[in-house]
Amino acid sequence: MSRAGTVAQPQDLIDLAALERAYFELVPDVTNPDQAVAFGTSGHRGSAFDTAFNETHILAITQAICEYRAGQGITGPLFIGRDTHALSLPAERTALEVLVANGVRVTADARGSVTPTPAVSRAILDHNQDASASDGGNSDQADGIVVTPSHNPPRDGGFKYNPPHGGPADSDATGWIATRANELIAGGLEGVKRVAVEGSSDSRVELYDFREEYVQALGRVIDFEAIKASGIKIGADPLGGAAVEYYGAIADRYGIDLTVTNPIVDATWSFMTLDWDEKIRMDCSSPNAMASVLAHKDEFDILTGNDADADRHGIVTPDGGLMNPNHFLAVAIEYLYAHRPGWRADAAIGKTLVSSSMIDRVADALGRRLWEVPVGFKWFVPGLLDGSVGFGGEESAGASFLQQDGTVWTTDKDGILLCLLASEIRAVTGKSPSQLYGELTERFGSPVYERVDAPATREQKARLGKLTGDAVTATSLAGDPITAKLTEAPGNGAAIGGLKVVTERAWFAARPSGTEDVYKIYAESFVGADHLREVQAEAKAIVDAALAG
């Protein structure tokens, strides 16, 4: 019998002391791909237990970042933040030793505490905007590091780099950094500079009040007056993550009725309910991981959750429970483009190509341009920076949007922002986001969406990532003519690293997994569950035929 959705038991918890010993003692062999530095869409991730996230990795990655930023002429401060994972604090300390030794102006949290990813993005953008305004754009530019594996299990660590645009680094940057880091590891860390640093209290480390700066700026993007006036009751569960100290400060500053339902921070996450595979995972879009939060759904008008670095959102309503991320994205888009008159009239709607086609229908009804990009939030960065994209969102519950005056808020995902938006929507419309999604389905139909995995070898995954539309010989999908075979994103022409096949009533996309011997099939049908099963079955047959061809 599955234990998914039940509270973690002692046997599910990691040995924190053993994990930290592994971090310092195990040395990776970079000829083993499982132990080499590799940046996915959100940085390098792995567990010290697997020799995939160890002090050696962090020393080399940080040195590589120092060399990269020097090569790019980046001489301003580097803002560093971390989440509540057990490996995040030792990794931050390791990084500080290398940054200081390289003469980098490193800036850490003034409270010596944890920092959500969006707060780091805000700090980078604020610094660079102020510097540009003071001297015409020629002054020192800031960048940043966030030490987080996001929603990954407690045994994991993560390390990601955000360049001066404030968002996730692109593949050119991460590729260079990973290659150089692996060279350094292979060379026994020769060339890595390091000095002893007393954490954020060291006089060579500058301090920045991430929480104060982020919270006071939120009033420029969220209508707190409407929330306060409505008197709605809000609950927020940080799931033991970096948002834990932020929600109370938000409630105090803006006078809203917001309760932090679970303020516990425990690096074993012993209070969590197990995810679908009986692992502890702080995935705020998973009904199993959010089971303890859902138990309180009737106590609040809006109840929310975040992952460990607070870049993802989970929205819970009394009438609908935990919303599918695609559903909330569609509701958020329709609401924002009707309630942000300060945005440009031509501000596009950004979505990843595996997000719901409900967003396409909403965009069409709004008369707004849809900007469809590959998977990865980095693709939204340019549009959010210049205001040409009002909202950027992805199916995995990550999104951000512009300030009320149409200028950039963050160029990384902001889960706190989206959770507060759910409260604004409830306050202004008088309806829950799930009720509003029901109204969308009455207008546009009710899609069924699911992601499944199919086995694939490393060689097959490589072929899938390089397919062209010509490799698909099928002309129909689940009874409907195929209208598009995409290997490049319609919004920006970038390679999607896979395939998307579209009909009038359904679509599927197939992409190789970066961590497992599978490929992912995302599919959606506006006909129903049985039709979705047909789409999924034919999708696998189409992809397998293309890979065999």
Helices and strands as residue ranges (DSSP letters): G 10-12, H 16-25, E 39-40, E 43-47, G 48-50, H 55-71, E 78-82, H 88-101, E 106-109, H 117-135, E 143-147, E 156-162, H 171-186, G 199-201, E 206-208, H 210-217, G 218-220, H 224-230, E 234-237, G 242-245, H 246-254, E 258-260, H 291-294, G 297-299, E 302-306, E 313-317, E 321-322, H 325-339, E 348-352, H 358-366, E 370-373, G 377-380, H 381-386, E 389-394, E 398-401, H 415-429, H 433-444, E 448-455, H 458-464, G 469-471, E 476-477, E 480-481, E 484-488, E 495-502, E 506-512, E 518-525, H 529-548
